[in-house]
């Protein structure tokens, strides 16, 4: 059972929703997993979903799952593109991974309207503007 598993404390892992312009000069938004640790992550599973209320109606997005065999130390991977139309609902990312034989697990939730121009910062690892969640 899950309660019997010893999940280690997650450190050095962040999620970012960042933007850059495409070749047409239009903003493109993507979600990234950043590994700031001096060691790689293995068997990384990321589950994403959106949920909340828009215009008085309950909204749920599809649940998506992404698998990465390895995320190198001091690096990042692109998880998925994200549509700005869902920035007004909760965007949840559940990240599980191994370091050697120890499993780690953490939920990251970007709450409604947290992804806005005034919350953008420079994310040096990505060399992009975005919202960082640690």
N, CA, C and O atoms as a GROMACS GRO file, in nm:
protein
  536
    1UNK      N    1   0.083  -0.117   0.000
    1UNK     CA    2   0.000   0.000   0.000
    1UNK      C    3   0.088   0.124   0.000
    1UNK      O    4   0.202   0.122   0.048
    2UNK      N    5   0.033   0.231  -0.055
    2UNK     CA    6   0.110   0.355  -0.068
    2UNK      C    7   0.159   0.407   0.066
    2UNK      O    8   0.269   0.461   0.074
    3UNK      N    9   0.079   0.392   0.173
    3UNK     CA   10   0.119   0.442   0.304
    3UNK      C   11   0.242   0.369   0.359
    3UNK      O   12   0.308   0.420   0.450
    4UNK      N   13   0.271   0.252   0.307
    4UNK     CA   14   0.386   0.174   0.352
    4UNK      C   15   0.515   0.205   0.276
    4UNK      O   16   0.622   0.156   0.312
    5UNK      N   17   0.505   0.286   0.171
    5UNK     CA   18   0.623   0.320   0.091
    5UNK      C   19   0.691   0.441   0.153
    5UNK      O   20   0.625   0.539   0.188
    6UNK      N   21   0.823   0.434   0.166
    6UNK     CA   22   0.902   0.545   0.219
    6UNK      C   23   0.942   0.636   0.103
    6UNK      O   24   1.039   0.609   0.033
    7UNK      N   25   0.865   0.745   0.084
    7UNK     CA   26   0.898   0.842  -0.019
    7UNK      C   27   0.997   0.940   0.041
    7UNK      O   28   0.972   0.996   0.148
    8UNK      N   29   1.108   0.961  -0.026
    8UNK     CA   30   1.207   1.055   0.021
    8UNK      C   31   1.159   1.199   0.006
    8UNK      O   32   1.061   1.225  -0.063
    9UNK      N   33   1.228   1.292   0.072
    9UNK     CA   34   1.197   1.433   0.061
    9UNK      C   35   1.247   1.487  -0.072
    9UNK      O   36   1.365   1.470  -0.106
   10UNK      N   37   1.159   1.549  -0.147
   10UNK     CA   38   1.195   1.601  -0.279
   10UNK      C   39   1.272   1.732  -0.262
   10UNK      O   40   1.225   1.826  -0.199
   11UNK      N   41   1.391   1.736  -0.320
   11UNK     CA   42   1.474   1.857  -0.319
   11UNK      C   43   1.535   1.876  -0.456
   11UNK      O   44   1.566   1.779  -0.525
   12UNK      N   45   1.552   2.002  -0.496
   12UNK     CA   46   1.620   2.033  -0.620
   12UNK      C   47   1.540   2.008  -0.746
   12UNK      O   48   1.596   2.007  -0.856
   13UNK      N   49   1.409   1.989  -0.732
   13UNK     CA   50   1.322   1.964  -0.846
   13UNK      C   51   1.221   2.079  -0.855
   13UNK      O   52   1.161   2.116  -0.754
   14UNK      N   53   1.203   2.134  -0.973
   14UNK     CA   54   1.105   2.240  -0.995
   14UNK      C   55   1.029   2.213  -1.124
   14UNK      O   56   1.076   2.140  -1.212
   15UNK      N   57   0.912   2.274  -1.133
   15UNK     CA   58   0.836   2.276  -1.257
   15UNK      C   59   0.826   2.420  -1.301
   15UNK      O   60   0.814   2.510  -1.218
   16UNK      N   61   0.830   2.442  -1.429
   16UNK     CA   62   0.816   2.577  -1.484
   16UNK      C   63   0.719   2.575  -1.599
   16UNK      O   64   0.718   2.482  -1.681
   17UNK      N   65   0.637   2.678  -1.605
   17UNK     CA   66   0.555   2.702  -1.723
   17UNK      C   67   0.615   2.827  -1.784
   17UNK      O   68   0.607   2.936  -1.727
   18UNK      N   69   0.676   2.810  -1.900
   18UNK     CA   70   0.756   2.918  -1.960
   18UNK      C   71   0.712   2.944  -2.103
   18UNK      O   72   0.652   2.860  -2.169
   19UNK      N   73   0.746   3.065  -2.149
   19UNK     CA   74   0.705   3.106  -2.283
   19UNK      C   75   0.824   3.155  -2.363
   19UNK      O   76   0.922   3.208  -2.310
   20UNK      N   77   0.812   3.134  -2.492
   20UNK     CA   78   0.906   3.192  -2.588
   20UNK      C   79   0.829   3.215  -2.717
   20UNK      O   80   0.722   3.157  -2.738
   21UNK      N   81   0.882   3.298  -2.802
   21UNK     CA   82   0.816   3.326  -2.929
   21UNK      C   83   0.855   3.223  -3.033
   21UNK      O   84   0.970   3.180  -3.040
   22UNK      N   85   0.758   3.183  -3.114
   22UNK     CA   86   0.789   3.093  -3.224
   22UNK      C   87   0.838   3.175  -3.344
   22UNK      O   88   0.856   3.296  -3.332
   23UNK      N   89   0.860   3.111  -3.455
   23UNK     CA   90   0.914   3.179  -3.573
   23UNK      C   91   0.820   3.284  -3.630
   23UNK      O   92   0.863   3.370  -3.708
   24UNK      N   93   0.692   3.280  -3.592
   24UNK     CA   94   0.595   3.380  -3.637
   24UNK      C   95   0.580   3.494  -3.537
   24UNK      O   96   0.500   3.585  -3.557
   25UNK      N   97   0.659   3.489  -3.428
   25UNK     CA   98   0.653   3.594  -3.327
   25UNK      C   99   0.538   3.577  -3.228
   25UNK      O  100   0.508   3.669  -3.152
   26UNK      N  101   0.474   3.460  -3.228
   26UNK     CA  102   0.363   3.433  -3.138
   26UNK      C  103   0.415   3.362  -3.013
   26UNK      O  104   0.507   3.280  -3.022
   27UNK      N  105   0.357   3.392  -2.896
   27UNK     CA  106   0.403   3.323  -2.774
   27UNK      C  107   0.360   3.177  -2.772
   27UNK      O  108   0.246   3.144  -2.806
   28UNK      N  109   0.454   3.090  -2.733
   28UNK     CA  110   0.428   2.947  -2.719
   28UNK      C  111   0.460   2.912  -2.574
   28UNK      O  112   0.566   2.948  -2.524
   29UNK      N  113   0.369   2.841  -2.507
   29UNK     CA  114   0.386   2.805  -2.366
   29UNK      C  115   0.411   2.655  -2.353
   29UNK      O  116   0.345   2.575  -2.418
   30UNK      N  117   0.508   2.618  -2.269
   30UNK     CA  118   0.539   2.479  -2.242
   30UNK      C  119   0.565   2.458  -2.094
   30UNK      O  120   0.597   2.552  -2.021
   31UNK      N  121   0.550   2.334  -2.051
   31UNK     CA  122   0.578   2.295  -1.913
   31UNK      C  123   0.709   2.218  -1.912
   31UNK      O  124   0.731   2.131  -1.995
   32UNK      N  125   0.797   2.252  -1.816
   32UNK     CA  126   0.929   2.191  -1.807
   32UNK      C  127   0.953   2.136  -1.667
   32UNK      O  128   0.905   2.191  -1.568
   33UNK      N  129   1.027   2.026  -1.660
   33UNK     CA  130   1.076   1.971  -1.534
   33UNK      C  131   1.223   2.006  -1.525
   33UNK      O  132   1.301   1.974  -1.615
   34UNK      N  133   1.263   2.072  -1.415
   34UNK     CA  134   1.401   2.113  -1.395
   34UNK      C  135   1.464   2.028  -1.286
   34UNK      O  136   1.410   2.018  -1.176
   35UNK      N  137   1.576   1.967  -1.316
   35UNK     CA  138   1.652   1.890  -1.219
   35UNK      C  139   1.776   1.971  -1.183
   35UNK      O  140   1.873   1.975  -1.259
   36UNK      N  141   1.774   2.035  -1.066
   36UNK     CA  142   1.886   2.118  -1.022
   36UNK      C  143   1.986   2.038  -0.939
   36UNK      O  144   2.085   2.093  -0.890
   37UNK      N  145   1.961   1.910  -0.923
   37UNK     CA  146   2.046   1.823  -0.840
   37UNK      C  147   2.175   1.784  -0.912
   37UNK      O  148   2.184   1.793  -1.034
   38UNK      N  149   2.276   1.742  -0.835
   38UNK     CA  150   2.402   1.696  -0.895
   38UNK      C  151   2.397   1.550  -0.940
   38UNK      O  152   2.500   1.492  -0.974
   39UNK      N  153   2.279   1.492  -0.940
   39UNK     CA  154   2.263   1.352  -0.981
   39UNK      C  155   2.141   1.340  -1.072
   39UNK      O  156   2.049   1.420  -1.062
   40UNK      N  157   2.141   1.240  -1.160
   40UNK     CA  158   2.028   1.222  -1.251
   40UNK      C  159   1.906   1.164  -1.181
   40UNK      O  160   1.915   1.104  -1.074
   41UNK      N  161   1.791   1.183  -1.245
   41UNK     CA  162   1.666   1.121  -1.202
   41UNK      C  163   1.638   1.008  -1.300
   41UNK      O  164   1.664   1.021  -1.419
   42UNK      N  165   1.586   0.899  -1.249
   42UNK     CA  166   1.557   0.786  -1.336
   42UNK      C  167   1.410   0.746  -1.326
   42UNK      O  168   1.345   0.767  -1.224
   43UNK      N  169   1.360   0.689  -1.436
   43UNK     CA  170   1.220   0.643  -1.443
   43UNK      C  171   1.124   0.750  -1.392
   43UNK      O  172   1.047   0.727  -1.298
   44UNK      N  173   1.128   0.864  -1.456
   44UNK     CA  174   1.047   0.979  -1.416
   44UNK      C  175   0.909   0.966  -1.480
   44UNK      O  176   0.897   0.953  -1.602
   45UNK      N  177   0.806   0.970  -1.398
   45UNK     CA  178   0.668   0.968  -1.445
   45UNK      C  179   0.602   1.099  -1.404
   45UNK      O  180   0.606   1.136  -1.286
   46UNK      N  181   0.542   1.169  -1.501
   46UNK     CA  182   0.472   1.294  -1.474
   46UNK      C  183   0.328   1.276  -1.522
   46UNK      O  184   0.303   1.243  -1.637
   47UNK      N  185   0.234   1.299  -1.431
   47UNK     CA  186   0.092   1.296  -1.464
   47UNK      C  187   0.039   1.438  -1.456
   47UNK      O  188   0.064   1.508  -1.357
   48UNK      N  189  -0.033   1.481  -1.557
   48UNK     CA  190  -0.085   1.618  -1.558
   48UNK      C  191  -0.236   1.617  -1.578
   48UNK      O  192  -0.292   1.532  -1.648
   49UNK      N  193  -0.300   1.716  -1.513
   49UNK     CA  194  -0.444   1.735  -1.534
   49UNK      C  195  -0.481   1.876  -1.492
   49UNK      O  196  -0.411   1.940  -1.414
   50UNK      N  197  -0.591   1.923  -1.546
   50UNK     CA  198  -0.644   2.053  -1.510
   50UNK      C  199  -0.784   2.036  -1.456
   50UNK      O  200  -0.858   1.947  -1.498
   51UNK      N  201  -0.821   2.124  -1.361
   51UNK     CA  202  -0.956   2.118  -1.303
   51UNK      C  203  -0.990   2.252  -1.240
   51UNK      O  204  -0.902   2.325  -1.196
   52UNK      N  205  -1.118   2.283  -1.238
   52UNK     CA  206  -1.163   2.407  -1.177
   52UNK      C  207  -1.297   2.448  -1.232
   52UNK      O  208  -1.372   2.366  -1.285
   53UNK      N  209  -1.327   2.578  -1.217
   53UNK     CA  210  -1.455   2.633  -1.262
   53UNK      C  211  -1.427   2.748  -1.357
   53UNK      O  212  -1.351   2.840  -1.326
   54UNK      N  213  -1.490   2.741  -1.474
   54UNK     CA  214  -1.480   2.849  -1.573
   54UNK      C  215  -1.622   2.889  -1.612
   54UNK      O  216  -1.702   2.806  -1.653
   55UNK      N  217  -1.651   3.018  -1.599
   55UNK     CA  218  -1.782   3.072  -1.636
   55UNK      C  219  -1.895   2.995  -1.568
   55UNK      O  220  -1.999   2.972  -1.628
   56UNK      N  221  -1.874   2.957  -1.442
   56UNK     CA  222  -1.975   2.889  -1.364
   56UNK      C  223  -1.988   2.740  -1.389
   56UNK      O  224  -2.070   2.673  -1.326
   57UNK      N  225  -1.910   2.686  -1.479
   57UNK     CA  226  -1.915   2.543  -1.511
   57UNK      C  227  -1.790   2.473  -1.463
   57UNK      O  228  -1.679   2.526  -1.475
   58UNK      N  229  -1.808   2.351  -1.408
   58UNK     CA  230  -1.694   2.271  -1.367
   58UNK      C  231  -1.622   2.221  -1.491
   58UNK      O  232  -1.684   2.174  -1.586
   59UNK      N  233  -1.488   2.233  -1.488
   59UNK     CA  234  -1.406   2.195  -1.603
   59UNK      C  235  -1.300   2.096  -1.557
   59UNK      O  236  -1.238   2.114  -1.452
   60UNK      N  237  -1.280   1.991  -1.637
   60UNK     CA  238  -1.172   1.895  -1.614
   60UNK      C  239  -1.107   1.866  -1.748
   60UNK      O  240  -1.175   1.846  -1.848
   61UNK      N  241  -0.974   1.864  -1.748
   61UNK     CA  242  -0.904   1.828  -1.870
   61UNK      C  243  -0.875   1.678  -1.867
   61UNK      O  244  -0.898   1.611  -1.766
   62UNK      N  245  -0.826   1.627  -1.975
   62UNK     CA  246  -0.782   1.488  -1.980
   62UNK      C  247  -0.660   1.471  -1.890
   62UNK      O  248  -0.584   1.566  -1.868
   63UNK      N  249  -0.642   1.351  -1.838
   63UNK     CA  250  -0.521   1.319  -1.762
   63UNK      C  251  -0.418   1.269  -1.862
   63UNK      O  252  -0.444   1.176  -1.939
   64UNK      N  253  -0.301   1.332  -1.860
   64UNK     CA  254  -0.192   1.292  -1.949
   64UNK      C  255  -0.078   1.235  -1.866
   64UNK      O  256  -0.053   1.280  -1.754
   65UNK      N  257  -0.010   1.138  -1.922
   65UNK     CA  258   0.104   1.076  -1.853
   65UNK      C  259   0.226   1.082  -1.943
   65UNK      O  260   0.218   1.056  -2.064
   66UNK      N  261   0.338   1.118  -1.883
   66UNK     CA  262   0.464   1.130  -1.957
   66UNK      C  263   0.570   1.052  -1.883
   66UNK      O  264   0.577   1.055  -1.760
   67UNK      N  265   0.654   0.981  -1.958
   67UNK     CA  266   0.760   0.899  -1.899
   67UNK      C  267   0.894   0.943  -1.958
   67UNK      O  268   0.908   0.959  -2.079
   68UNK      N  269   0.992   0.961  -1.870
   68UNK     CA  270   1.128   0.993  -1.911
   68UNK      C  271   1.220   0.893  -1.842
   68UNK      O  272   1.219   0.882  -1.719
   69UNK      N  273   1.297   0.819  -1.919
   69UNK     CA  274   1.385   0.719  -1.860
   69UNK      C  275   1.489   0.783  -1.771
   69UNK      O  276   1.527   0.727  -1.667
   70UNK      N  277   1.538   0.902  -1.812
   70UNK     CA  278   1.645   0.965  -1.736
   70UNK      C  279   1.642   1.116  -1.760
   70UNK      O  280   1.628   1.162  -1.873
   71UNK      N  281   1.655   1.192  -1.652
   71UNK     CA  282   1.673   1.336  -1.661
   71UNK      C  283   1.809   1.365  -1.598
   71UNK      O  284   1.828   1.348  -1.478
   72UNK      N  285   1.901   1.408  -1.680
   72UNK     CA  286   2.039   1.428  -1.634
   72UNK      C  287   2.048   1.533  -1.525
   72UNK      O  288   1.959   1.617  -1.510
   73UNK      N  289   2.157   1.528  -1.450
   73UNK     CA  290   2.185   1.627  -1.346
   73UNK      C  291   2.196   1.766  -1.409
   73UNK      O  292   2.246   1.781  -1.520
   74UNK      N  293   2.147   1.866  -1.336
   74UNK     CA  294   2.157   2.007  -1.379
   74UNK      C  295   2.103   2.027  -1.520
   74UNK      O  296   2.163   2.096  -1.602
   75UNK      N  297   1.986   1.964  -1.547
   75UNK     CA  298   1.926   1.977  -1.680
   75UNK      C  299   1.774   1.986  -1.667
   75UNK      O  300   1.720   1.989  -1.557
   76UNK      N  301   1.708   1.991  -1.781
   76UNK     CA  302   1.561   2.000  -1.782
   76UNK      C  303   1.508   1.921  -1.900
   76UNK      O  304   1.580   1.890  -1.995
   77UNK      N  305   1.377   1.887  -1.892
   77UNK     CA  306   1.306   1.825  -2.003
   77UNK      C  307   1.174   1.897  -2.023
   77UNK      O  308   1.112   1.945  -1.927
   78UNK      N  309   1.132   1.905  -2.147
   78UNK     CA  310   1.000   1.960  -2.178
   78UNK      C  311   0.898   1.850  -2.154
   78UNK      O  312   0.910   1.740  -2.209
   79UNK      N  313   0.798   1.881  -2.072
   79UNK     CA  314   0.694   1.782  -2.043
   79UNK      C  315   0.585   1.786  -2.150
   79UNK      O  316   0.552   1.685  -2.210
   80UNK      N  317   0.529   1.907  -2.172
   80UNK     CA  318   0.419   1.919  -2.266
   80UNK      C  319   0.392   2.064  -2.297
   80UNK      O  320   0.429   2.153  -2.220
   81UNK      N  321   0.326   2.091  -2.411
   81UNK     CA  322   0.277   2.227  -2.435
   81UNK      C  323   0.154   2.252  -2.348
   81UNK      O  324   0.086   2.158  -2.307
   82UNK      N  325   0.126   2.378  -2.321
   82UNK     CA  326   0.007   2.412  -2.242
   82UNK      C  327  -0.063   2.531  -2.307
   82UNK      O  328   0.002   2.626  -2.351
   83UNK      N  329  -0.195   2.525  -2.311
   83UNK     CA  330  -0.276   2.629  -2.372
   83UNK      C  331  -0.309   2.735  -2.267
   83UNK      O  332  -0.359   2.702  -2.160
   84UNK      N  333  -0.282   2.863  -2.295
   84UNK     CA  334  -0.314   2.970  -2.201
   84UNK      C  335  -0.462   2.975  -2.162
   84UNK      O  336  -0.497   3.036  -2.061
   85UNK      N  337  -0.549   2.913  -2.240
   85UNK     CA  338  -0.692   2.911  -2.208
   85UNK      C  339  -0.720   2.838  -2.077
   85UNK      O  340  -0.825   2.859  -2.016
   86UNK      N  341  -0.627   2.752  -2.032
   86UNK     CA  342  -0.651   2.681  -1.906
   86UNK      C  343  -0.570   2.738  -1.790
   86UNK      O  344  -0.560   2.675  -1.685
   87UNK      N  345  -0.512   2.856  -1.807
   87UNK     CA  346  -0.441   2.921  -1.697
   87UNK      C  347  -0.538   2.965  -1.586
   87UNK      O  348  -0.494   2.997  -1.476
   88UNK      N  349  -0.667   2.966  -1.614
   88UNK     CA  350  -0.768   3.011  -1.517
   88UNK      C  351  -0.822   2.897  -1.431
   88UNK      O  352  -0.914   2.916  -1.352
   89UNK      N  353  -0.765   2.778  -1.445
   89UNK     CA  354  -0.802   2.664  -1.360
   89UNK      C  355  -0.674   2.608  -1.296
   89UNK      O  356  -0.564   2.650  -1.330
   90UNK      N  357  -0.691   2.515  -1.203
   90UNK     CA  358  -0.576   2.449  -1.142
   90UNK      C  359  -0.508   2.360  -1.246
   90UNK      O  360  -0.576   2.286  -1.319
   91UNK      N  361  -0.377   2.368  -1.254
   91UNK     CA  362  -0.299   2.280  -1.341
   91UNK      C  363  -0.206   2.200  -1.252
   91UNK      O  364  -0.111   2.253  -1.195
   92UNK      N  365  -0.235   2.070  -1.240
   92UNK     CA  366  -0.166   1.982  -1.145
   92UNK      C  367  -0.071   1.888  -1.217
   92UNK      O  368  -0.104   1.829  -1.320
   93UNK      N  369   0.049   1.877  -1.160
   93UNK     CA  370   0.152   1.786  -1.213
   93UNK      C  371   0.202   1.701  -1.098
   93UNK      O  372   0.254   1.753  -0.999
   94UNK      N  373   0.186   1.570  -1.112
   94UNK     CA  374   0.233   1.476  -1.010
   94UNK      C  375   0.360   1.412  -1.065
   94UNK      O  376   0.357   1.346  -1.169
   95UNK      N  377   0.472   1.432  -0.995
   95UNK     CA  378   0.602   1.386  -1.042
   95UNK      C  379   0.654   1.275  -0.950
   95UNK      O  380   0.661   1.294  -0.829
   96UNK      N  381   0.689   1.162  -1.008
   96UNK     CA  382   0.750   1.051  -0.935
   96UNK      C  383   0.878   1.012  -1.007
   96UNK      O  384   0.883   1.011  -1.130
   97UNK      N  385   0.982   0.979  -0.929
   97UNK     CA  386   1.108   0.942  -0.990
   97UNK      C  387   1.194   0.864  -0.890
   97UNK      O  388   1.163   0.858  -0.771
   98UNK      N  389   1.301   0.805  -0.942
   98UNK     CA  390   1.396   0.732  -0.858
   98UNK      C  391   1.532   0.800  -0.863
   98UNK      O  392   1.574   0.854  -0.965
   99UNK      N  393   1.600   0.796  -0.748
   99UNK     CA  394   1.742   0.824  -0.740
   99UNK      C  395   1.800   0.699  -0.677
   99UNK      O  396   1.776   0.669  -0.560
  100UNK      N  397   1.878   0.627  -0.757
  100UNK     CA  398   1.924   0.493  -0.721
  100UNK      C  399   1.802   0.408  -0.694
  100UNK      O  400   1.720   0.390  -0.785
  101UNK      N  401   1.784   0.353  -0.573
  101UNK     CA  402   1.669   0.266  -0.547
  101UNK      C  403   1.561   0.333  -0.462
  101UNK      O  404   1.465   0.269  -0.420
  102UNK      N  405   1.578   0.464  -0.437
  102UNK     CA  406   1.483   0.540  -0.354
  102UNK      C  407   1.382   0.610  -0.444
  102UNK      O  408   1.420   0.677  -0.540
  103UNK      N  409   1.251   0.595  -0.413
  103UNK     CA  410   1.147   0.662  -0.489
  103UNK      C  411   1.115   0.797  -0.424
  103UNK      O  412   1.118   0.811  -0.302
  104UNK      N  413   1.083   0.895  -0.508
  104UNK     CA  414   1.044   1.029  -0.464
  104UNK      C  415   0.916   1.065  -0.537
  104UNK      O  416   0.891   1.018  -0.648
  105UNK      N  417   0.834   1.148  -0.474
  105UNK     CA  418   0.701   1.176  -0.524
  105UNK      C  419   0.657   1.313  -0.476
  105UNK      O  420   0.668   1.343  -0.357
  106UNK      N  421   0.608   1.399  -0.567
  106UNK     CA  422   0.560   1.531  -0.527
  106UNK      C  423   0.455   1.581  -0.624
  106UNK      O  424   0.463   1.558  -0.745
  107UNK      N  425   0.357   1.651  -0.568
  107UNK     CA  426   0.252   1.714  -0.648
  107UNK      C  427   0.279   1.864  -0.657
  107UNK      O  428   0.304   1.929  -0.555
  108UNK      N  429   0.275   1.917  -0.778
  108UNK     CA  430   0.290   2.060  -0.803
  108UNK      C  431   0.158   2.110  -0.860
  108UNK      O  432   0.108   2.054  -0.957
  109UNK      N  433   0.101   2.215  -0.800
  109UNK     CA  434  -0.025   2.270  -0.851
  109UNK      C  435  -0.006   2.419  -0.879
  109UNK      O  436   0.027   2.497  -0.790
  110UNK      N  437  -0.027   2.456  -1.005
  110UNK     CA  438  -0.032   2.597  -1.042
  110UNK      C  439  -0.177   2.639  -1.026
  110UNK      O  440  -0.264   2.597  -1.102
  111UNK      N  441  -0.204   2.722  -0.926
  111UNK     CA  442  -0.341   2.761  -0.894
  111UNK      C  443  -0.394   2.857  -1.000
  111UNK      O  444  -0.317   2.916  -1.076
  112UNK      N  445  -0.527   2.873  -1.005
  112UNK     CA  446  -0.586   2.960  -1.107
  112UNK      C  447  -0.524   3.100  -1.107
  112UNK      O  448  -0.502   3.160  -1.002
  113UNK      N  449  -0.497   3.150  -1.225
  113UNK     CA  450  -0.444   3.283  -1.250
  113UNK      C  451  -0.308   3.309  -1.187
  113UNK      O  452  -0.271   3.424  -1.165
  114UNK      N  453  -0.231   3.204  -1.158
  114UNK     CA  454  -0.093   3.224  -1.110
  114UNK      C  455   0.003   3.239  -1.228
  114UNK      O  456   0.117   3.281  -1.209
  115UNK      N  457  -0.041   3.204  -1.347
  115UNK     CA  458   0.042   3.217  -1.466
  115UNK      C  459  -0.003   3.343  -1.540
  115UNK      O  460  -0.088   3.338  -1.629
  116UNK      N  461   0.057   3.455  -1.500
  116UNK     CA  462   0.023   3.585  -1.557
  116UNK      C  463   0.152   3.662  -1.584
  116UNK      O  464   0.258   3.627  -1.534
  117UNK      N  465   0.140   3.767  -1.664
  117UNK     CA  466   0.256   3.851  -1.698
  117UNK      C  467   0.328   3.902  -1.574
  117UNK      O  468   0.451   3.904  -1.570
  118UNK      N  469   0.253   3.945  -1.472
  118UNK     CA  470   0.317   4.002  -1.353
  118UNK      C  471   0.390   3.898  -1.268
  118UNK      O  472   0.471   3.936  -1.182
  119UNK      N  473   0.364   3.770  -1.289
  119UNK     CA  474   0.433   3.664  -1.214
  119UNK      C  475   0.553   3.605  -1.290
  119UNK      O  476   0.624   3.520  -1.236
  120UNK      N  477   0.576   3.650  -1.413
  120UNK     CA  478   0.686   3.596  -1.491
  120UNK      C  479   0.820   3.640  -1.435
  120UNK      O  480   0.839   3.755  -1.396
  121UNK      N  481   0.914   3.544  -1.430
  121UNK     CA  482   1.051   3.572  -1.390
  121UNK      C  483   1.145   3.511  -1.494
  121UNK      O  484   1.103   3.428  -1.574
  122UNK      N  485   1.269   3.553  -1.491
  122UNK     CA  486   1.368   3.492  -1.579
  122UNK      C  487   1.412   3.359  -1.518
  122UNK      O  488   1.458   3.356  -1.404
  123UNK      N  489   1.398   3.252  -1.592
  123UNK     CA  490   1.439   3.120  -1.546
  123UNK      C  491   1.569   3.089  -1.618
  123UNK      O  492   1.569   3.051  -1.736
  124UNK      N  493   1.680   3.105  -1.547
  124UNK     CA  494   1.812   3.099  -1.610
  124UNK      C  495   1.840   2.963  -1.675
  124UNK      O  496   1.902   2.958  -1.781
  125UNK      N  497   1.798   2.855  -1.612
  125UNK     CA  498   1.824   2.722  -1.669
  125UNK      C  499   1.759   2.708  -1.807
  125UNK      O  500   1.814   2.644  -1.896
  126UNK      N  501   1.641   2.767  -1.823
  126UNK     CA  502   1.568   2.758  -1.949
  126UNK      C  503   1.603   2.872  -2.045
  126UNK      O  504   1.581   2.861  -2.166
  127UNK      N  505   1.658   2.980  -1.990
  127UNK     CA  506   1.680   3.103  -2.065
  127UNK      C  507   1.549   3.152  -2.127
  127UNK      O  508   1.543   3.188  -2.244
  128UNK      N  509   1.445   3.150  -2.042
  128UNK     CA  510   1.311   3.192  -2.082
  128UNK      C  511   1.243   3.262  -1.964
  128UNK      O  512   1.288   3.251  -1.849
  129UNK      N  513   1.136   3.333  -1.994
  129UNK     CA  514   1.050   3.390  -1.893
  129UNK      C  515   0.944   3.286  -1.858
  129UNK      O  516   0.894   3.216  -1.946
  130UNK      N  517   0.909   3.277  -1.729
  130UNK     CA  518   0.805   3.182  -1.690
  130UNK      C  519   0.770   3.193  -1.543
  130UNK      O  520   0.817   3.280  -1.471
  131UNK      N  521   0.685   3.102  -1.501
  131UNK     CA  522   0.644   3.089  -1.362
  131UNK      C  523   0.707   2.961  -1.308
  131UNK      O  524   0.692   2.855  -1.368
  132UNK      N  525   0.777   2.972  -1.196
  132UNK     CA  526   0.851   2.861  -1.140
  132UNK      C  527   0.780   2.810  -1.015
  132UNK      O  528   0.736   2.890  -0.932
  133UNK      N  529   0.770   2.678  -1.003
  133UNK     CA  530   0.708   2.615  -0.885
  133UNK      C  531   0.806   2.513  -0.830
  133UNK      O  532   0.847   2.421  -0.901
  134UNK      N  533   0.843   2.529  -0.701
  134UNK     CA  534   0.938   2.436  -0.639
  134UNK      C  535   0.876   2.361  -0.525
  134UNK      O  536   0.942   2.278  -0.462
   0.00000   0.00000   0.00000
